[in-house]
Amino acid sequence: MKKVLIFIFLIFCCGFGFGAEFVFPPELKWWIDEIQKVDPDVDVEKFSFSEERIISKESQPVSYKNKLYPVFKKWNYYGDKFAYNNIFCSLTKNKNNKYEVNFDPDMAFGIFDKTENLLFMDSFGASKGIDSFCWVRDNRITATGRWITDSYKSGLCDVDFLIYDYEIKDSKLVVKEYVYTIKNVDLSNLHLSWFSQRTDYFLADYELTEQEEKEVSQIMKNATSVISKRLIEDADKTKLKIMHPFGPYINPLNGKTEFRNYVAYPYYSIKEFCSALDGEIISVKKVSLDNPDTSITIKTGDLIIEYFGNIRPEKNLKPGKKVSKGEVLGALYGGGDYGMILKIRMKYCGRIIDPTPWFND
């Protein structure tokens, strides 16, 4: 019996721990899965130790009584402490009865006693913070987060993905950080915060707040149709509607539910297309080695519109060039599943959003 118990204990340690350094609970595995979208090789074992910090306990009780949202509280097993994702965030309910998380420029992770007195606070700047966390013992927390170390005009950024090991030792909180760095990351495709996984309760990453919707509508009110020339010369381009909508769909090849983060017009409908807005080209490139699509990305203020498909771009297009709305960007070509289909992806303030309200006319 003793040997059986030892064997079970070893299995538990192997399943939950990373060597003797920190414990990575299965509740946070989804966060690794998200990063694997941009780097399939990432794994917990590849995070390397970065630094150790000591945070002293608050010298005087700081009460947050009735100032914290229950949904953000996570209690330890004993029930005498809870941790709080971000002390400085707030919630507002929108017209669709979903909650919008409002962030202060800075972030602070907090650990409280059961009377809502602050015990420890770990403060971050605007480019660093915590995505999610989990108690692994009554005095120990594993958290995940990221630090944007550099960002580029293209919308890509360099990111240190972080695992935090928090351990309460008497009047001190020992913090060990483990890092995995990826260069040139498109964070708009990743749903790394825990509340972005709960789109039944919170606004999804791609959903605009009411204020953001007004801002995008203000930019798009002067937009022109992207259809410069239809394949059938006398066809009415004002009657052409989106065929492939934004959002979840069933992939007919594998039967799995996937997420389409763009919209697309029908096959064999558009011959030439143009820019919807005045703006500046930030990239003209192949989408990837295993994707035949060519992408043209144009920035107008905080709004980015990417046109992609089997495209022959106009020869004078290059990063930095200013374009006017209605200016022809390219022609569509080819046959089969990839031929003659124009796809459009939109980003606002670095997040992918649904283009449908502005491209279905």
Buried (B, 14 or more C-beta within 10 A) or exposed (E): EEEEEEEEEEEEEEEEBBEEBBBBBEBBEBBBEBBEEBEEEBEBEEBEEBEEEEBEBBEEEEEBEEEBEEBBEBEBEEEEBBBBBBBEBEEEEBEEEBBBBEEEEBBBBBBBEEEBBBBBBBBBEEBBBBBBBBBBEEBBBBBBBBBBEEBEEBBBBBBBBBBBBBBBEEEEBBBBBBBBBBEEBBBBBBBBBBBBBEBEEBBBBBBBBEEBBEBBEEBBEEBBBBBBBBBEEEBEBEEBEBEBBBEEEEEEEEEEEEEBBBBBBBBBBBBBBBBBBBBBBBBBBEBEEEEBBBBBBBBBEEBBBBBBBBBEBBEEBEEEBEBEBBBBBBBBEBEEEBBBBBBBBBBBBBBBBBBBEBBEE
